[in-house]
Structure formats: C-alpha cells, structure tokens
Amino acid sequence: MLAFTLRRAVQAIGVMFAVGIIAFSMFRFAGDPVNQIVSIDTSAAERAIVRKSLGLDDPVPVQFVRYFADAAQFKFGVSYQFRQPVAALLMERMPATLELAICATVFAMVCGILMGVYSALKRDTVLAKLFQAVSLIGISLPTFLIGILLIYLFAVTLGWLPSFGRGEVVKLGWWTTGLLTLSGLKALIMPSITLGLFQMTLIMRLVRAEMLEVLRTDYIRFARARGLTTRAIHFGHALKNTLIPVITVAGLQFGSVIAFSIITETVFQWPGMGLLFVQAVQNVDIPIMAAYLLMVSLIFVTINLVVDILYTVVDPRLRSTVGRAA
C-alpha cells in the first residue's frame, strides 16, 4: 500500500512538473510581459528597466528555476491587469469556485445515484424512461446553452432566481460562503445545476449499467436462494458493489468540474477563479493564466491521488493486487 501511494505521488509530481513547463512557456510565447505593463509611449530605456526588474534579462534556465521555486511557495508574481499579487487574487476567488464545484458535485452524486438505481430496478416505468430522456438532454446540450435556458426560464420569465452574481456572502476567516444567506443559496441553485447536470448524467448511466451487471452475478442469485429480502439484495449487496467504480468517477469528475467551471462562471458572472481566468485571457494577463493552470492542475492531481488511495481501501480485490505488485 505504501509503495503504491509513493508511486502515485511520484507520478503526480511528474505531472505537475510537466504542467509547470507549460505554464512557464506561456511567459515566453504568449507575448512580451513588458508590453502588458507599460504604455505605448514608454521609452526603450524605461522598458529595459522594467524588463530587468522582472528578471527577463536572465538566461532562460535561471528564469525557469526561479519560476519553479516561486511557484512552490505560491508566489506567482503580480497581475498586469489588477496590479495585485496573483496568489492573493486566486485565494480571494477560490472559495466561490470550490463552493460551486462542491454543490454541483453533491447534486450530481445524489441525483445521479438515485436516478441510476431507480432506472435499473424499474426499467419499464414511465419515470425511468423520463430519467433516460433527461440523461440524453444533459449529455447532449452544451453547458452554456443549459445555463442560458435556465436563466431565461427561472430568472427572466418566472423571476424566481437571480440571473448573475453570488448573492450575499458571509466571511468565515479567509473563506467566504453564500450557503448561510438566502440570497446566496438562491444564487447558487442555477449555476450548480448547470455545472453538475453533465456529471449527473454520467453518474446515472454508470450506476444503472453497473447495477444491472451486478444483479446478474452469481452471488446475487445465491443471495436470493438464501431467502434474503429484495430490499437487502438491492441495497445491501448490489448497490454496495455498484458504488465502488462510482467513487473513482466522482473524484475525477470533481476535478473536471473545477477545471470546466469557466463556462458556468462566465454565463452566470460567478466571481470565481474561472471568471478571473477569462478576464486574464481577454487582457493577456499571463501571470494569472499560468497560475490558474498550475492551481487547477494541483487540485486535479491531488484529487486523483486521494481517489486512487480510497479505491484501494474500498475494493479488497485491488488492495490484494497492489499488495502482490509491491
């Protein structure tokens, strides 16, 4: 188990190193940072001073090592657009993105599992077929279109929910949350559904397929032969084994939710890291773009590592395989 964890940790470090190279390359190939800082009328001498202050006159290997050393300390430089430390901007926006991602994942997990189990156990009912239709819609429509449709229906037509923003938030130390206010909860509903709908359809289809496969296995037949109740068979044996692969998918999807929250945050003007990244792209704010890439990659790699470890804990078969490989 320890050897497996160490191998996964080394792989994670390798991935972050590769992402760091890409992020560093953005400073070399995405435009001259000096042009984003100074005005058009700035003289060549003043430009040279700014270039030297940024360390751009140093050899590339020196810049590379310095960038990685600073990134390891969460020092990503100063934003060209906001004239503030990038790390502070990301930390300010991170609670909004994580709160949205967590709520979207919870929505996707709860609804996806319930709908998947029902669709597997009651395949021929009208509700099961309705769930199948919802899954097709969720997996087919682009995220931005789902968001626009929800805004038109619940904000413009019915006026029940706000169409943009995060609502009123409460500060808990450095963390800000809208879960403790009514306007914050209302503002969270549509972005969470928009962001989590695609993930919900994937989980629903996975749970349904796994549940149908497990119900055809020999040990389920043996459980029926022993006289166990249908409820005990479905929820005590079948569902328990069905949820094992769901853990992996849910963990990876949580990382994807954070990475792809850019579209949802843009549609709903949600003040998170995704919207900050879009603003950085529009203004060629390379420090924010590079830092966002590193932060999202770090979150994704960390979640992937945790999911791999949890998977070995939950599934005895994989644990024994890992033990033999070690």
C-alpha positions as CSV (number, residue, x, y, z in Angstrom):
1,M,0.0,0.0,0.0
2,L,2.8,2.4,0.9
3,A,4.7,1.6,-2.3
4,F,1.5,2.1,-4.3
5,T,1.0,5.5,-2.7
6,L,4.6,6.6,-3.3
7,R,4.4,5.6,-7.0
8,R,1.2,7.6,-7.4
9,A,2.8,10.6,-5.6
10,V,5.9,10.4,-7.9
11,Q,3.5,10.3,-10.9
12,A,1.7,13.4,-9.5
13,I,4.9,15.3,-9.1
14,G,5.9,14.4,-12.7
15,V,2.5,15.7,-14.0
16,M,2.9,19.0,-12.0
17,F,6.4,19.4,-13.4
18,A,5.1,19.0,-17.0
19,V,2.3,21.5,-16.3
20,G,4.9,23.9,-14.8
21,I,6.9,23.7,-18.0
22,I,3.8,24.6,-20.0
23,A,2.9,27.5,-17.6
24,F,6.5,28.8,-17.8
25,S,6.4,28.6,-21.6
26,M,3.4,31.0,-21.6
27,F,5.7,33.8,-20.4
28,R,8.0,33.1,-23.4
29,F,5.5,32.6,-26.2
30,A,2.2,34.3,-25.2
31,G,3.6,37.8,-25.7
32,D,6.1,40.2,-24.1
33,P,5.1,40.8,-20.5
34,V,6.7,44.3,-20.7
35,N,4.2,45.3,-23.3
36,Q,1.3,44.4,-21.0
37,I,2.8,46.5,-18.1
38,V,4.0,49.7,-19.8
39,S,2.1,52.1,-22.1
40,I,2.8,52.6,-25.8
41,D,4.6,55.9,-25.1
42,T,7.2,54.3,-22.8
43,S,10.7,54.8,-23.9
44,A,13.2,52.0,-24.7
45,A,15.3,52.8,-21.6
46,E,12.2,52.6,-19.3
47,R,11.3,49.3,-21.0
48,A,14.7,48.0,-20.3
49,I,14.4,48.9,-16.6
50,V,11.1,47.1,-16.3
51,R,12.5,44.1,-18.1
52,K,15.4,43.9,-15.8
53,S,13.2,44.3,-12.7
54,L,11.2,41.3,-13.9
55,G,14.3,39.2,-14.4
56,L,13.6,38.8,-18.1
57,D,17.3,39.6,-18.9
58,D,18.5,36.5,-17.1
59,P,19.2,33.3,-19.0
60,V,16.2,31.0,-19.6
61,P,17.4,28.2,-17.2
62,V,17.7,30.8,-14.4
63,Q,14.2,32.1,-15.1
64,F,12.9,28.5,-15.2
65,V,14.4,27.6,-11.8
66,R,13.3,30.9,-10.3
67,Y,9.7,30.4,-11.6
68,F,9.5,26.9,-10.1
69,A,11.0,28.0,-6.8
70,D,8.5,30.8,-6.5
71,A,5.6,28.6,-7.6
72,A,6.5,26.1,-4.9
73,Q,5.9,28.9,-2.4
74,F,2.7,30.0,-4.2
75,K,4.4,33.2,-5.5
76,F,3.0,33.8,-9.0
77,G,4.0,37.4,-9.5
78,V,1.8,40.5,-9.9
79,S,-1.2,40.7,-12.2
80,Y,-0.8,43.0,-15.1
81,Q,-4.4,44.0,-15.0
82,F,-5.2,44.3,-11.3
83,R,-1.7,45.3,-10.1
84,Q,-2.2,42.9,-7.2
85,P,-0.3,39.6,-6.2
86,V,-1.8,36.8,-8.3
87,A,-1.8,34.4,-5.3
88,A,-4.0,36.8,-3.3
89,L,-6.4,37.1,-6.3
90,L,-6.7,33.4,-6.6
91,M,-7.2,32.9,-2.9
92,E,-9.9,35.5,-2.9
93,R,-11.7,33.8,-5.8
94,M,-11.1,30.2,-4.7
95,P,-14.0,29.9,-2.2
96,A,-16.5,30.8,-4.8
97,T,-15.2,28.2,-7.3
98,L,-14.9,25.4,-4.7
99,E,-18.3,26.1,-3.2
100,L,-19.9,26.0,-6.7
101,A,-17.9,22.8,-7.5
102,I,-18.8,21.1,-4.3
103,C,-22.5,21.9,-4.6
104,A,-22.5,20.8,-8.3
105,T,-20.8,17.5,-7.4
106,V,-23.2,16.8,-4.5
107,F,-26.1,17.5,-6.8
108,A,-24.6,15.2,-9.5
109,M,-23.9,12.4,-7.0
110,V,-27.2,12.4,-5.1
111,C,-29.4,12.7,-8.2
112,G,-27.2,10.5,-10.4
113,I,-27.2,7.6,-7.9
114,L,-30.9,7.8,-7.1
115,M,-31.9,8.1,-10.8
116,G,-29.4,5.4,-11.8
117,V,-30.7,2.9,-9.2
118,Y,-34.3,3.6,-10.0
119,S,-33.7,3.2,-13.7
120,A,-32.0,-0.1,-13.1
121,L,-34.7,-1.5,-10.8
122,K,-37.7,-0.1,-12.6
123,R,-36.6,-0.2,-16.2
124,D,-40.0,-0.3,-17.8
125,T,-41.7,2.5,-15.8
126,V,-42.5,5.9,-17.2
127,L,-40.3,7.7,-14.7
128,A,-37.3,5.5,-15.6
129,K,-37.8,6.4,-19.3
130,L,-38.1,10.1,-18.3
131,F,-34.8,9.8,-16.4
132,Q,-33.2,8.3,-19.6
133,A,-34.5,11.3,-21.6
134,V,-33.1,13.7,-19.1
135,S,-29.7,11.9,-19.3
136,L,-29.7,12.3,-23.1
137,I,-30.5,16.0,-22.8
138,G,-27.9,16.5,-20.1
139,I,-25.2,14.8,-22.1
140,S,-26.1,16.4,-25.4
141,L,-26.7,20.1,-24.7
142,P,-23.6,22.3,-24.2
143,T,-23.2,23.8,-20.7
144,F,-23.6,27.4,-21.8
145,L,-26.9,26.6,-23.5
146,I,-28.3,24.9,-20.4
147,G,-27.3,27.9,-18.3
148,I,-29.0,30.4,-20.8
149,L,-32.2,28.3,-20.8
150,L,-32.3,28.2,-17.0
151,I,-31.7,31.9,-16.8
152,Y,-34.5,32.6,-19.3
153,L,-37.0,30.3,-17.5
154,F,-36.3,30.9,-13.8
155,A,-34.8,34.5,-13.9
156,V,-36.3,36.3,-16.8
157,T,-39.7,34.6,-17.2
158,L,-40.6,33.5,-13.7
159,G,-38.3,35.8,-11.7
160,W,-37.7,33.2,-9.0
161,L,-33.9,33.2,-9.1
162,P,-31.1,35.8,-9.7
163,S,-29.5,35.6,-13.1
164,F,-26.0,36.5,-12.1
165,G,-23.6,37.0,-9.2
166,R,-23.1,35.2,-5.9
167,G,-25.6,37.0,-3.7
168,E,-24.8,38.0,-0.2
169,V,-21.9,36.1,1.3
170,V,-20.6,35.6,4.9
171,K,-16.9,35.7,5.8
172,L,-15.6,32.9,7.9
173,G,-11.9,33.9,8.3
174,W,-10.4,33.9,4.8
175,W,-13.3,31.8,3.5
176,T,-16.5,33.3,2.1
177,T,-19.7,31.4,1.7
178,G,-23.2,32.1,0.4
179,L,-24.7,29.0,2.0
180,L,-25.6,30.9,5.1
181,T,-27.7,33.5,3.4
182,L,-31.0,33.2,1.5
183,S,-29.7,35.3,-1.5
184,G,-26.5,33.2,-1.6
185,L,-28.5,30.0,-1.7
186,K,-30.8,31.3,-4.4
187,A,-27.8,32.5,-6.5
188,L,-26.2,29.0,-6.1
189,I,-29.1,26.9,-7.5
190,M,-28.9,27.5,-11.2
191,P,-25.0,27.5,-11.5
192,S,-24.9,24.3,-9.5
193,I,-27.5,22.6,-11.7
194,T,-25.8,23.9,-14.9
195,L,-22.4,22.7,-13.9
196,G,-23.5,19.4,-12.4
197,L,-26.0,18.3,-15.0
198,F,-23.5,16.7,-17.3
199,Q,-21.8,14.9,-14.4
200,M,-25.1,13.7,-13.1
201,T,-26.0,12.1,-16.4
202,L,-22.6,10.3,-16.5
203,I,-23.0,9.0,-12.9
204,M,-26.6,8.0,-13.6
205,R,-25.6,6.0,-16.7
206,L,-22.7,4.4,-14.8
207,V,-24.8,3.4,-11.8
208,R,-27.5,2.0,-14.0
209,A,-25.1,-0.1,-16.1
210,E,-23.2,-1.3,-13.0
211,M,-26.4,-2.1,-11.1
212,L,-27.8,-4.2,-14.0
213,E,-24.5,-6.1,-14.3
214,V,-24.2,-6.8,-10.6
215,L,-27.8,-8.0,-10.4
216,R,-26.9,-10.7,-12.9
217,T,-23.9,-12.0,-10.9
218,D,-23.9,-15.4,-9.2
219,Y,-23.6,-14.0,-5.6
220,I,-26.9,-12.1,-6.1
221,R,-28.6,-15.3,-7.3
222,F,-27.1,-17.0,-4.2
223,A,-28.5,-14.2,-2.0
224,R,-31.9,-14.8,-3.5
225,A,-31.6,-18.5,-2.9
226,R,-30.8,-17.9,0.7
227,G,-34.1,-16.1,1.1
228,L,-32.9,-12.6,1.6
229,T,-35.4,-9.8,1.1
230,T,-35.4,-7.9,-2.2
231,R,-34.5,-4.7,-0.3
232,A,-31.5,-6.4,1.3
233,I,-30.3,-7.7,-2.0
234,H,-30.7,-4.5,-3.9
235,F,-29.3,-2.1,-1.3
236,G,-27.2,-4.3,1.0
237,H,-25.4,-6.2,-1.8
238,A,-25.9,-4.8,-5.3
239,L,-25.7,-1.1,-4.5
240,K,-22.7,-1.5,-2.3
241,N,-20.7,-3.1,-5.1
242,T,-22.1,-0.7,-7.7
243,L,-20.8,2.3,-5.9
244,I,-17.1,1.1,-6.0
245,P,-16.4,2.4,-9.5
246,V,-18.6,5.5,-8.8
247,I,-16.0,6.6,-6.3
248,T,-13.3,6.9,-8.9
249,V,-15.6,8.6,-11.4
250,A,-16.9,11.0,-8.9
251,G,-13.5,12.0,-7.7
252,L,-12.2,12.6,-11.2
253,Q,-15.4,14.4,-12.2
254,F,-14.9,16.8,-9.2
255,G,-11.6,17.8,-10.7
256,S,-13.2,18.2,-14.1
257,V,-16.0,20.3,-12.5
258,I,-13.4,22.8,-11.2
259,A,-11.5,22.8,-14.5
260,F,-14.6,23.4,-16.6
261,S,-16.4,25.8,-14.3
262,I,-15.0,28.5,-16.6
263,I,-18.1,28.3,-18.8
264,T,-20.6,28.3,-16.0
265,E,-18.9,31.1,-14.1
266,T,-18.9,33.2,-17.3
267,V,-22.6,32.6,-18.1
268,F,-23.7,33.5,-14.5
269,Q,-20.9,36.0,-13.8
270,W,-19.9,33.9,-10.8
271,P,-16.9,35.6,-9.2
272,G,-14.7,32.6,-9.1
273,M,-11.3,31.5,-10.5
274,G,-12.8,30.6,-13.8
275,L,-14.2,34.1,-14.4
276,L,-10.9,35.5,-13.3
277,F,-9.1,33.3,-15.9
278,V,-11.5,34.5,-18.7
279,Q,-10.7,38.1,-17.7
280,A,-7.0,37.3,-17.8
281,V,-7.2,35.8,-21.3
282,Q,-9.1,38.9,-22.5
283,N,-6.3,41.2,-21.2
284,V,-3.4,38.8,-21.8
285,D,-2.7,38.7,-18.1
286,I,-0.1,35.9,-18.3
287,P,0.7,35.6,-14.5
288,I,-3.0,34.8,-13.8
289,M,-3.3,32.4,-16.7
290,A,-0.2,30.5,-15.7
291,A,-1.1,30.4,-12.0
292,Y,-4.6,29.3,-12.8
293,L,-3.2,26.4,-14.9
294,L,-1.0,25.4,-12.0
295,M,-3.7,25.7,-9.3
296,V,-6.3,23.7,-11.3
297,S,-3.7,21.0,-12.1
298,L,-2.6,20.8,-8.5
299,I,-6.3,20.3,-7.4
300,F,-6.9,17.7,-10.1
301,V,-3.8,15.7,-9.3
302,T,-4.4,15.8,-5.6
303,I,-8.0,14.6,-6.0
304,N,-6.8,11.9,-8.3
305,L,-4.2,10.7,-5.8
306,V,-6.8,10.7,-3.0
307,V,-9.3,8.7,-5.1
308,D,-6.6,6.1,-6.0
309,I,-5.9,5.6,-2.3
310,L,-9.6,5.4,-1.4
311,Y,-10.2,3.0,-4.2
312,T,-7.6,0.5,-2.8
313,V,-9.2,0.9,0.6
314,V,-12.8,0.3,-0.6
315,D,-12.1,-2.5,-3.1
316,P,-10.4,-5.5,-1.5
317,R,-9.5,-7.0,-4.9
318,L,-7.5,-4.0,-5.9
319,R,-5.9,-3.9,-2.5
320,S,-4.7,-7.5,-2.8
321,T,-3.4,-6.8,-6.4
322,V,-1.5,-3.8,-5.1
323,G,0.0,-5.9,-2.3
324,R,1.2,-8.5,-4.8
325,A,2.7,-5.9,-7.1
326,A,4.6,-4.3,-4.2
